[in-house]
């Protein structure tokens, strides 16, 4: 667009030079006629340029409206993504907490199992000791 404006300005300068030259060569009335033709050409070019500007502005406006219409959807998608990310982070934290709890429960269960095994061993030893005492007591009673 700027390039077209610069071209139009250059054409205007050139036409002004030609007009000055024509006035010098042709005289005032012919120069006015040429000037009128120049103005007509310039007006036509200005109209074309104005139309091109209107089309460019309309295109930019349509693009802006499309982007503005798309913006709420993009913002909503962004917020949904953030919410999903936050939910996923919370799920990971919950899973990590559940894993720690499960490990603790497993450790307690193992400790309890070992304690039960220790009590069984002690009970077996006590039973063996009692059997031995009973056997010895029966042997003493029979010997008496």
Secondary structure, DSSP 8 states (H G I E B T S, - for coil): -HHHHHHHHHHHHHHHHHHHHHHHHH-HHHHHHHHHHHHHHHHHHHHHHHHHHHHHHHHHHHHHHHHHHHHHHHHHHHHHHHHHHHHHHHHHHHHHHHHHHHHHHHHHHHHHHHHHHHHHHHHHHHHHHHHHHHHHHHHHHHH-
